[in-house]
């Protein structure tokens, strides 16, 4: 890639407290609103089902989406969580 990515701290799913609401869902993912326990900052956490991604041959799509979102690191706060 020709653009630099910001260095982000490693976050774990246990670092978040999830709200009950679902922001969105798709063929192989579920997006939920969560609050980071330490900072209190709200994030969108995207749970991705690896087996469905592989079965649908969408691995490259997931990588491209992650890279696109990382370009907007200050404006969009999305965490990918693969199950």
Secondary structure, DSSP 8 states (H G I E B T S, - for coil): --S---------GGGEEEEEEEEEE-SSEEEEEEEETTT--EEEEEEE-HHHHHHTT-HHHHHHHHHHHHTTTTT--EEEEE-
